[in-house]
Amino acid sequence: LVGSEMCIRDRVDAATVKAAKTAATGKILNLVNAKLPVAKGNTVTVNFYVKGLAGTENVTVLQLVNGEWVPVTVKEIRLDHIVLDLTQSGPVMFVQN
């Protein structure tokens, strides 16, 4: 599966926002709750729109998994877009370092 049309991006709750602010090591560019049609053990490539991104920034992407923020594989960063490989649904944080 490839494509952002397969990913529903919702707002996160206040507790997740607070946890993200605590864990972030730079400026939070975006924080979304990604809901994906992915079966356990599979990977979905998703193109996220991040307004104002020049494509040259150093961006770290983390996903909240079992209460911990873990790194996500970034496939590409370009003008206004970040392409990720995700293996599950859940909150995703984009941090400019």
C-alpha positions as CSV (number, residue, x, y, z in Angstrom):
1,L,0.0,0.0,0.0
2,V,1.3,3.4,-0.9
3,G,-0.4,6.8,-0.6
4,S,-1.7,9.4,1.9
5,E,-5.3,8.8,0.8
6,M,-5.1,5.6,2.8
7,C,-4.1,7.4,6.0
8,I,-6.6,9.2,8.1
9,R,-5.0,12.0,10.1
10,D,-6.8,13.1,13.2
11,R,-6.1,15.5,16.1
12,V,-4.4,14.1,19.1
13,D,-5.7,14.4,22.7
14,A,-4.2,16.9,25.3
15,A,-2.2,14.2,27.1
16,T,-0.5,13.2,23.8
17,V,0.3,16.8,23.1
18,K,1.9,17.2,26.5
19,A,3.9,14.0,26.1
20,A,5.1,15.2,22.7
21,K,6.2,18.6,24.0
22,T,8.2,16.8,26.8
23,A,9.8,14.4,24.4
24,A,10.6,16.8,21.5
25,T,14.2,17.8,21.1
26,G,13.4,20.7,18.7
27,K,10.5,22.6,17.2
28,I,7.4,20.4,16.7
29,L,6.3,21.0,13.1
30,N,3.2,18.8,13.3
31,L,1.6,16.2,15.5
32,V,-1.1,13.9,14.1
33,N,-2.9,10.7,14.9
34,A,-2.3,8.5,11.9
35,K,-4.9,5.8,11.3
36,L,-3.6,3.3,8.8
37,P,-5.0,0.2,7.1
38,V,-1.9,-1.9,7.9
39,A,-1.8,-5.5,9.0
40,K,0.6,-6.5,11.7
41,G,4.1,-7.0,10.3
42,N,3.4,-4.9,7.1
43,T,4.6,-1.4,6.2
44,V,2.7,1.4,4.6
45,T,4.4,4.3,2.8
46,V,2.6,7.6,3.6
47,N,3.2,11.1,2.2
48,F,2.5,13.7,4.8
49,Y,1.9,17.3,3.9
50,V,3.9,19.6,6.2
51,K,3.2,23.2,5.2
52,G,6.2,25.5,5.0
53,L,8.8,22.7,4.8
54,A,11.6,23.7,2.3
55,G,12.9,20.2,2.0
56,T,16.4,21.0,3.2
57,E,15.6,20.9,7.0
58,N,16.8,18.2,9.4
59,V,13.5,16.6,10.5
60,T,13.2,13.7,12.9
61,V,9.9,11.8,13.0
62,L,8.7,9.9,16.0
63,Q,5.7,7.7,16.7
64,L,4.1,7.0,20.1
65,V,4.3,3.2,20.6
66,N,3.4,1.7,23.9
67,G,4.0,5.0,25.7
68,E,7.4,5.6,24.2
69,W,8.3,7.9,21.3
70,V,10.3,5.8,18.8
71,P,12.0,6.9,15.5
72,V,10.2,6.4,12.2
73,T,11.9,5.7,8.9
74,V,11.9,8.8,6.8
75,K,12.1,7.9,3.1
76,E,12.1,11.4,1.7
77,I,11.9,15.1,2.7
78,R,10.9,17.6,0.0
79,L,9.0,20.9,-0.4
80,D,6.0,20.7,1.9
81,H,6.2,16.9,2.2
82,I,7.7,14.1,4.3
83,V,7.3,10.5,3.1
84,L,7.4,7.9,5.9
85,D,7.3,4.1,6.3
86,L,4.9,3.3,9.1
87,T,4.1,-0.1,10.5
88,Q,1.2,0.8,12.7
89,S,-1.4,3.4,13.5
90,G,-0.8,6.0,16.2
91,P,0.4,9.5,17.0
92,V,3.2,10.8,14.8
93,M,5.4,13.8,15.7
94,F,7.5,15.8,13.2
95,V,10.4,17.6,14.9
96,Q,12.8,20.1,13.2
97,N,16.2,19.7,14.8
